[in-house]
């Protein structure tokens, strides 16, 4: 908290006008929910009336109401899932629709029908019908085999067993029989059958570790925290005795978002967030068992909400073949009409004695018969063997892919699997690759490499000295260095695991784990975490910090904070995040001198040029009065069902102000094996690579050079403008320069046709301007004329927007 010389606190932005509006159905007089079985005026109502009232309230709130240990008054979807493309009844119509989207099959069916007319067809009745039936049969067998594998996988999943709490006892039931509201007991090394709220576990404080590789591709373990009010429930009878209601948002596809609240009878509301959710598709690890309640089941789970129905896929070759068949069909009709006209003229100018004339035929009818006859006669202009060949080749190619030893990953015993053979040829037609950096180009294994504190930079060699200069400053009582190491050891969500030899840290973010290990090497060891406290060993003494609130990191906030009560009784906010977010929240007090900010910025750029990931660190002291005022606002936001994330972000911003800059950290994330060689091969093959990352511009450029995406001879076209007009000027300037280099004058459609040995480097702020309507075309023309593009400081939404808008403009 900022203080002037007289010791009084500086004025902060008032929060009274920033009250978070109460949720619908919440009594605004005390901010609470009407208790179970009570009307708003305090009178008791019947249980059924209470249930109906809460159900209608949930409906108004657009939320779901789940009761504990009683039958649910509302019927929810079951837990049976199906990922197959066809069912027994839908196979024939769906398959025929898929096949007759191909114009060739429509053409051959028409020819086969015409051949059944004796007076029209000059060929046999089954000349075309038999090959067509053979083609459809081969395609049908291929589709049945591929879909049978999906059905078999679904059946195996639906028939897995899990323990469900029924009448106070655990019973083993199939996954398909699990329903919303059931309490489940899930054991170690097994998958969760539905989306659960974690009540308690075999670990202290209701913690558990999960692997989410099936959801987001990340293999590092993530930590989930049980509901505080029930984390001590280790006995089945305690779980069976729970009564109350759980209210949560309706099913949605957002994997990293969840808003709910648990109302146990006679107790205060408990806010539920993503840390209490165990998603279907995740796997329990390093935890003996967990107790959880089902909130979403079957196709309402977040995993299934993100899974689309198996589409009817068509490759580029199929689309091209369709177009060519239309052209050939047009030619065929033209040739047939020409031949019919010639036949008509020949017949009526030359009466041949050996051709019998049919009196019943008029001139027009005879002409139409001749057209159809020539269509059948010339039908081989569209080869039916082409379709047969494509289907057979694709099927055999899929078998080769499955048996390819070069595509076998021995470490996890994972072979390649061609789930559909319809898209094999697409593998050879890739023109663009969009790649993230962390975990894709790099290993996502972080290592603490250095820091800057109080304007002094510390390199790895400095920190390895015994004693190292940073720790010596702490021993001498330097406040900034001490606060910096306290922040590293307290401001995180890491869970310690005490083994016989050492403390092992588990974290959802590898960055956090690296920082905690870094603090440990500097003498500040994080030892114990409870739901409310963190214990660290600061050099030679133990210190206990009460964790009042954790303001978690999001892609929008780009920072995380911890509100903690220090051993001295002071309330402090420790904050770490992107430099752009921290700098704009710094206090204007003298302790944040321009020299300190400038020195820290120089050190950040130095770390970035080495390819290191950086985070700024800051602290603020908060008065008890100010904290209590803010806590009420934050509690209302934390228990909101609708727009909780937005309300929490607004509430968090109210306290993350007037910060004191401490310094910054530097973390190394090494490249994956063979990344430079792979990228060089892709570029040589003419494939263009776009890297979309949230890192600083200098870090992204350095990684680009390390991965051989950028070369020393390559011109860097850097776009980091602050306005729309400046962005337009820069894009048109680079376009004009490339046009002149290519021998064209001015900006025209031909000027950027040639691929240029250049790379576009654009930051997130400029990217917002570049993707605006009037600049989008010019920006994407510039990018597609270069060999590589790096978008830095890009948010997840911007990453998706780049890909979508490029598709809309038809660049692919």
FIPA-648757 format. One record per residue (C-alpha): x, y, z negated; residue in one letter; residue number from 1. Coordinates in steps of 0.5 Angstrom, whole numbers, plus 500, padded with zeros to 3 digits. Each point is the difference from the previous one (the first is absolute). Last residue first. Layout:
BEGIN
X,Y,Z,A,NUM
...
END
This chain:
BEGIN
488,456,598,X,812
500,507,501,X,811
493,500,500,X,810
498,507,497,X,809
496,496,495,X,808
506,495,498,X,807
505,506,499,X,806
494,503,495,X,805
499,493,496,X,804
508,499,499,X,803
501,507,498,X,802
494,500,495,X,801
502,494,497,X,800
507,503,498,X,799
496,506,498,X,798
496,497,495,X,797
506,496,497,X,796
503,507,499,X,795
506,502,504,X,794
506,503,497,X,793
504,498,506,X,792
497,498,507,X,791
506,497,504,X,790
500,499,507,X,789
504,497,505,X,788
502,499,507,X,787
497,507,502,X,786
494,501,506,X,785
495,497,496,X,784
501,505,494,X,783
500,506,505,X,782
494,498,503,X,781
497,498,493,X,780
501,508,498,X,779
497,503,506,X,778
494,496,500,X,777
499,501,492,X,776
501,507,501,X,775
493,503,501,X,774
496,495,496,X,773
505,500,494,X,772
505,494,499,X,771
506,505,500,X,770
497,504,495,X,769
500,494,495,X,768
506,498,502,X,767
504,506,498,X,766
498,499,493,X,765
502,493,500,X,764
507,501,503,X,763
502,498,508,X,762
506,497,503,X,761
499,499,507,X,760
506,496,503,X,759
504,501,507,X,758
503,496,505,X,757
494,502,505,X,756
495,496,504,X,755
498,503,506,X,754
493,502,501,X,753
501,506,496,X,752
500,505,505,X,751
495,497,505,X,750
494,503,497,X,749
502,507,500,X,748
504,505,495,X,747
505,504,503,X,746
505,498,506,X,745
502,493,501,X,744
507,497,500,X,743
500,495,494,X,742
504,505,496,X,741
495,505,501,X,740
494,496,499,X,739
504,498,493,X,738
501,507,498,X,737
493,502,502,X,736
497,495,496,X,735
504,502,494,X,734
498,507,500,X,733
492,498,501,X,732
501,496,494,X,731
504,505,496,X,730
495,506,502,X,729
494,496,498,X,728
503,498,494,X,727
501,507,498,X,726
493,502,502,X,725
497,495,496,X,724
504,502,494,X,723
506,497,495,X,722
504,497,505,X,721
504,494,499,X,720
501,497,507,X,719
507,497,501,X,718
502,498,507,X,717
506,496,499,X,716
504,499,506,X,715
503,493,501,X,714
508,499,501,X,713
501,498,493,X,712
495,495,500,X,711
493,499,496,X,710
496,494,499,X,709
507,497,499,X,708
497,497,493,X,707
505,505,496,X,706
499,506,505,X,705
493,499,499,X,704
501,499,492,X,703
504,507,500,X,702
494,503,504,X,701
495,498,495,X,700
504,502,494,X,699
501,507,503,X,698
493,501,502,X,697
497,498,493,X,696
497,493,499,X,695
492,499,501,X,694
502,495,506,X,693
497,499,507,X,692
505,497,505,X,691
499,500,507,X,690
503,495,505,X,689
500,500,507,X,688
501,493,504,X,687
504,501,506,X,686
504,493,499,X,685
506,504,498,X,684
496,503,495,X,683
498,494,497,X,682
507,497,500,X,681
502,506,496,X,680
495,499,495,X,679
501,493,499,X,678
508,501,499,X,677
499,506,495,X,676
495,496,496,X,675
504,493,500,X,674
499,500,492,X,673
495,505,497,X,672
503,507,499,X,671
502,502,493,X,670
496,504,495,X,669
504,505,496,X,668
497,504,495,X,667
502,507,498,X,666
497,504,494,X,665
498,507,499,X,664
501,506,495,X,663
497,503,493,X,662
495,505,503,X,661
496,503,495,X,660
492,499,502,X,659
495,506,499,X,658
495,495,503,X,657
498,493,500,X,656
494,501,495,X,655
495,503,505,X,654
502,496,505,X,653
498,493,497,X,652
493,502,499,X,651
500,502,508,X,650
503,493,501,X,649
495,497,495,X,648
494,503,503,X,647
502,498,507,X,646
502,493,498,X,645
493,499,497,X,644
496,502,506,X,643
494,496,497,X,642
501,496,494,X,641
502,505,495,X,640
503,497,493,X,639
507,503,502,X,638
498,507,502,X,637
496,501,493,X,636
506,498,497,X,635
504,505,503,X,634
496,505,499,X,633
500,499,492,X,632
507,499,500,X,631
502,506,503,X,630
497,504,494,X,629
503,495,496,X,628
507,502,503,X,627
499,507,500,X,626
499,500,493,X,625
505,495,498,X,624
505,505,504,X,623
504,497,506,X,622
507,499,501,X,621
502,499,508,X,620
505,496,503,X,619
503,499,507,X,618
503,495,505,X,617
501,500,507,X,616
500,493,504,X,615
505,498,506,X,614
501,494,504,X,613
507,500,503,X,612
502,500,507,X,611
507,503,499,X,610
497,506,503,X,609
495,500,495,X,608
504,500,494,X,607
504,506,503,X,606
493,504,501,X,605
498,498,493,X,604
506,503,497,X,603
499,507,504,X,602
493,500,498,X,601
503,499,492,X,600
505,506,501,X,599
494,504,503,X,598
495,499,494,X,597
506,501,495,X,596
502,506,503,X,595
493,503,501,X,594
499,499,492,X,593
495,495,498,X,592
502,502,492,X,591
498,507,502,X,590
493,499,500,X,589
496,499,507,X,588
498,494,498,X,587
500,494,505,X,586
494,497,504,X,585
502,502,507,X,584
507,497,499,X,583
497,493,497,X,582
496,499,506,X,581
505,501,506,X,580
505,497,496,X,579
496,493,500,X,578
499,497,493,X,577
501,500,493,X,576
496,503,494,X,575
501,499,492,X,574
495,504,497,X,573
501,501,492,X,572
496,500,494,X,571
505,502,494,X,570
499,495,494,X,569
508,500,498,X,568
500,492,503,X,567
497,503,506,X,566
493,500,502,X,565
499,498,508,X,564
496,503,506,X,563
503,496,506,X,562
500,502,507,X,561
501,497,507,X,560
501,504,506,X,559
498,500,508,X,558
493,502,498,X,557
497,498,507,X,556
504,493,500,X,555
498,499,493,X,554
504,499,494,X,553
497,499,493,X,552
498,505,495,X,551
502,496,494,X,550
497,503,493,X,549
501,500,493,X,548
506,496,500,X,547
503,500,493,X,546
508,500,500,X,545
504,496,495,X,544
507,501,499,X,543
506,495,498,X,542
507,503,499,X,541
507,498,503,X,540
499,503,507,X,539
493,501,500,X,538
497,493,499,X,537
493,501,503,X,536
493,498,497,X,535
493,502,504,X,534
494,500,497,X,533
492,500,501,X,532
499,494,504,X,531
506,497,498,X,530
507,500,503,X,529
507,498,497,X,528
507,501,502,X,527
502,506,505,X,526
507,501,499,X,525
503,507,500,X,524
508,499,500,X,523
502,502,507,X,522
499,493,503,X,521
493,499,497,X,520
498,507,504,X,519
502,497,506,X,518
496,493,499,X,517
494,505,498,X,516
501,503,507,X,515
501,494,504,X,514
494,497,497,X,513
496,507,502,X,512
502,499,507,X,511
498,493,501,X,510
493,502,498,X,509
495,495,497,X,508
505,499,495,X,507
503,494,496,X,506
506,501,496,X,505
505,495,497,X,504
503,501,493,X,503
506,496,499,X,502
503,493,497,X,501
494,496,497,X,500
495,503,504,X,499
496,507,499,X,498
495,502,505,X,497
499,507,500,X,496
494,503,504,X,495
501,506,505,X,494
495,506,500,X,493
505,506,500,X,492
501,506,497,X,491
504,498,493,X,490
507,497,502,X,489
501,505,506,X,488
497,506,496,X,487
504,499,494,X,486
506,500,504,X,485
498,507,503,X,484
498,502,493,X,483
507,499,498,X,482
504,503,506,X,481
496,506,499,X,480
501,501,492,X,479
507,499,500,X,478
502,497,493,X,477
507,498,501,X,476
498,493,500,X,475
496,502,506,X,474
506,503,504,X,473
504,494,498,X,472
494,496,504,X,471
501,504,506,X,470
507,500,500,X,469
501,492,500,X,468
504,497,494,X,467
502,496,504,X,466
499,502,507,X,465
495,496,504,X,464
496,506,500,X,463
505,505,503,X,462
502,494,506,X,461
492,500,501,X,460
500,507,502,X,459
497,505,494,X,458
498,507,503,X,457
500,506,495,X,456
494,505,500,X,455
497,499,494,X,454
500,492,502,X,453
501,497,507,X,452
500,493,501,X,451
503,494,502,X,450
500,493,504,X,449
494,496,496,X,448
499,494,504,X,447
493,498,504,X,446
498,494,503,X,445
495,502,505,X,444
504,496,505,X,443
500,505,506,X,442
498,501,507,X,441
493,497,498,X,440
500,500,492,X,439
501,508,500,X,438
500,502,507,X,437
493,500,503,X,436
500,498,508,X,435
496,501,506,X,434
503,496,506,X,433
498,502,507,X,432
500,497,507,X,431
498,493,498,X,430
499,496,507,X,429
503,493,498,X,428
497,499,494,X,427
493,501,504,X,426
501,494,504,X,425
498,496,494,X,424
493,503,499,X,423
495,495,501,X,422
504,495,496,X,421
497,501,494,X,420
503,499,493,X,419
507,499,503,X,418
503,497,493,X,417
508,501,499,X,416
503,496,495,X,415
501,502,493,X,414
504,495,495,X,413
501,506,495,X,412
507,501,501,X,411
500,496,507,X,410
497,505,504,X,409
498,497,507,X,408
500,504,506,X,407
506,498,503,X,406
498,493,499,X,405
494,501,505,X,404
495,494,498,X,403
494,505,499,X,402
502,504,506,X,401
501,494,505,X,400
493,498,498,X,399
497,507,501,X,398
504,500,507,X,397
496,493,502,X,396
493,504,498,X,395
502,506,504,X,394
502,496,506,X,393
494,496,500,X,392
495,506,500,X,391
504,504,505,X,390
501,494,505,X,389
492,498,500,X,388
499,508,501,X,387
504,500,506,X,386
498,494,503,X,385
493,503,501,X,384
503,504,506,X,383
497,506,502,X,382
501,500,508,X,381
497,493,499,X,380
493,503,500,X,379
501,501,508,X,378
495,494,502,X,377
495,502,494,X,376
500,507,502,X,375
499,498,507,X,374
494,496,499,X,373
497,506,496,X,372
501,505,505,X,371
497,495,505,X,370
494,499,496,X,369
499,507,500,X,368
501,501,508,X,367
495,494,501,X,366
495,503,495,X,365
501,507,504,X,364
499,497,507,X,363
494,496,498,X,362
501,492,499,X,361
493,496,501,X,360
502,498,507,X,359
507,497,498,X,358
504,500,506,X,357
504,494,501,X,356
508,501,502,X,355
502,495,506,X,354
497,504,505,X,353
504,506,499,X,352
496,507,501,X,351
505,505,500,X,350
498,507,499,X,349
496,499,494,X,348
504,495,496,X,347
507,504,501,X,346
497,507,498,X,345
497,496,493,X,344
506,496,499,X,343
504,507,501,X,342
496,503,495,X,341
500,494,495,X,340
508,500,501,X,339
500,508,498,X,338
495,499,494,X,337
504,494,497,X,336
507,504,501,X,335
497,506,496,X,334
497,495,495,X,333
507,497,499,X,332
504,507,500,X,331
495,502,494,X,330
501,493,497,X,329
508,501,500,X,328
499,507,497,X,327
496,498,495,X,326
505,494,499,X,325
505,505,499,X,324
497,503,495,X,323
498,494,496,X,322
507,497,501,X,321
503,507,497,X,320
495,499,494,X,319
502,493,499,X,318
508,502,500,X,317
499,505,495,X,316
497,495,495,X,315
493,499,498,X,314
498,499,493,X,313
493,498,498,X,312
501,502,493,X,311
501,496,493,X,310
496,504,495,X,309
503,505,497,X,308
504,499,493,X,307
501,507,496,X,306
493,499,497,X,305
503,492,499,X,304
506,502,496,X,303
496,506,496,X,302
494,495,498,X,301
493,500,502,X,300
501,495,505,X,299
501,495,494,X,298
499,503,493,X,297
501,507,497,X,296
500,501,493,X,295
502,493,497,X,294
502,501,493,X,293
507,498,498,X,292
504,496,495,X,291
507,498,501,X,290
505,494,500,X,289
507,498,499,X,288
503,507,503,X,287
507,500,504,X,286
495,500,507,X,285
493,501,501,X,284
499,500,508,X,283
496,506,504,X,282
495,498,505,X,281
494,502,496,X,280
502,506,496,X,279
502,501,493,X,278
497,506,497,X,277
502,504,494,X,276
506,504,503,X,275
495,502,505,X,274
496,504,495,X,273
495,499,495,X,272
498,505,494,X,271
498,498,494,X,270
493,502,497,X,269
500,501,492,X,268
498,494,496,X,267
493,498,497,X,266
499,495,506,X,265
505,500,505,X,264
500,505,505,X,263
505,498,506,X,262
501,505,505,X,261
502,500,507,X,260
504,503,506,X,259
505,496,505,X,258
505,502,505,X,257
506,497,502,X,256
496,495,505,X,255
495,505,503,X,254
495,495,504,X,253
494,502,496,X,252
495,496,495,X,251
496,505,496,X,250
503,504,495,X,249
500,497,493,X,248
496,499,493,X,247
501,495,495,X,246
495,498,495,X,245
500,498,493,X,244
501,494,496,X,243
506,496,498,X,242
499,494,496,X,241
502,495,505,X,240
507,503,501,X,239
501,500,492,X,238
498,493,500,X,237
505,498,506,X,236
506,502,496,X,235
505,505,502,X,234
497,506,499,X,233
505,506,499,X,232
500,503,506,X,231
492,501,499,X,230
500,508,499,X,229
506,501,503,X,228
497,497,507,X,227
506,496,503,X,226
506,503,503,X,225
503,498,507,X,224
507,500,502,X,223
502,499,507,X,222
505,494,502,X,221
504,502,507,X,220
498,496,506,X,219
497,506,504,X,218
496,498,506,X,217
494,504,498,X,216
494,495,498,X,215
503,493,501,X,214
507,503,497,X,213
496,502,494,X,212
504,496,494,X,211
497,501,493,X,210
503,501,493,X,209
496,501,494,X,208
499,504,494,X,207
495,499,495,X,206
504,504,494,X,205
504,494,499,X,204
500,495,506,X,203
495,494,500,X,202
495,504,503,X,201
494,505,499,X,200
494,504,503,X,199
502,500,507,X,198
495,502,505,X,197
499,495,505,X,196
500,501,508,X,195
498,492,502,X,194
504,494,500,X,193
506,502,497,X,192
506,496,503,X,191
504,495,496,X,190
507,500,497,X,189
498,501,493,X,188
493,498,498,X,187
494,504,501,X,186
494,500,495,X,185
494,503,502,X,184
494,504,497,X,183
494,500,505,X,182
497,507,502,X,181
500,499,507,X,180
499,493,502,X,179
505,494,501,X,178
497,494,503,X,177
504,500,507,X,176
506,500,495,X,175
498,493,498,X,174
499,499,493,X,173
504,498,494,X,172
496,501,493,X,171
503,504,494,X,170
495,500,494,X,169
496,506,497,X,168
494,498,504,X,167
504,501,506,X,166
506,503,501,X,165
503,498,507,X,164
507,497,501,X,163
502,500,508,X,162
500,494,505,X,161
501,501,507,X,160
495,498,505,X,159
499,506,503,X,158
507,501,502,X,157
500,493,503,X,156
494,501,504,X,155
503,507,503,X,154
506,496,502,X,153
496,495,504,X,152
496,505,503,X,151
506,504,502,X,150
503,494,503,X,149
493,498,504,X,148
500,506,503,X,147
507,499,504,X,146
498,493,502,X,145
493,502,502,X,144
503,506,504,X,143
504,496,504,X,142
495,494,501,X,141
495,506,502,X,140
506,503,505,X,139
501,493,503,X,138
493,499,501,X,137
498,506,503,X,136
506,499,505,X,135
498,493,502,X,134
492,503,500,X,133
503,505,505,X,132
504,494,504,X,131
494,496,501,X,130
495,506,502,X,129
504,502,506,X,128
500,494,504,X,127
494,497,497,X,126
495,502,505,X,125
505,498,506,X,124
501,505,505,X,123
497,504,506,X,122
495,503,494,X,121
494,504,503,X,120
495,495,502,X,119
501,495,495,X,118
499,505,494,X,117
504,497,494,X,116
507,503,503,X,115
497,507,498,X,114
500,498,492,X,113
507,498,501,X,112
502,506,503,X,111
496,504,495,X,110
504,496,494,X,109
506,502,504,X,108
499,507,500,X,107
498,501,493,X,106
506,495,498,X,105
505,505,504,X,104
496,506,497,X,103
503,498,493,X,102
495,503,494,X,101
497,493,502,X,100
504,496,496,X,99
499,504,494,X,98
493,500,500,X,97
500,493,502,X,96
504,499,493,X,95
495,504,496,X,94
494,497,503,X,93
503,493,499,X,92
503,501,493,X,91
495,504,496,X,90
496,494,498,X,89
506,495,497,X,88
504,507,498,X,87
505,503,503,X,86
506,505,499,X,85
502,497,493,X,84
501,505,494,X,83
495,497,496,X,82
499,502,492,X,81
496,497,495,X,80
500,504,494,X,79
493,502,499,X,78
496,507,501,X,77
497,503,494,X,76
493,500,497,X,75
498,505,495,X,74
498,498,493,X,73
507,496,499,X,72
499,494,495,X,71
503,502,494,X,70
508,500,497,X,69
501,507,502,X,68
496,504,505,X,67
502,503,506,X,66
498,506,503,X,65
502,503,507,X,64
500,507,502,X,63
497,505,505,X,62
498,504,494,X,61
493,500,501,X,60
500,492,501,X,59
504,500,493,X,58
495,504,497,X,57
494,495,503,X,56
504,494,497,X,55
501,504,493,X,54
493,501,500,X,53
498,493,502,X,52
505,497,495,X,51
497,505,494,X,50
493,498,502,X,49
502,493,499,X,48
503,501,494,X,47
494,504,497,X,46
501,507,498,X,45
503,503,494,X,44
500,508,498,X,43
506,504,500,X,42
497,506,505,X,41
504,497,506,X,40
497,493,499,X,39
503,495,497,X,38
501,492,502,X,37
507,501,502,X,36
503,507,498,X,35
499,506,504,X,34
506,502,503,X,33
505,505,497,X,32
502,507,502,X,31
497,503,494,X,30
494,504,502,X,29
501,498,507,X,28
497,494,500,X,27
503,496,505,X,26
495,497,506,X,25
503,504,505,X,24
507,501,498,X,23
502,506,497,X,22
504,506,503,X,21
507,500,499,X,20
501,507,496,X,19
505,504,504,X,18
497,507,497,X,17
503,498,493,X,16
507,498,503,X,15
503,507,500,X,14
507,501,504,X,13
505,500,495,X,12
502,506,495,X,11
507,500,497,X,10
501,497,494,X,9
502,504,494,X,8
507,499,497,X,7
501,508,500,X,6
506,499,505,X,5
495,497,505,X,4
497,492,500,X,3
499,496,506,X,2
497,493,498,X,1
END
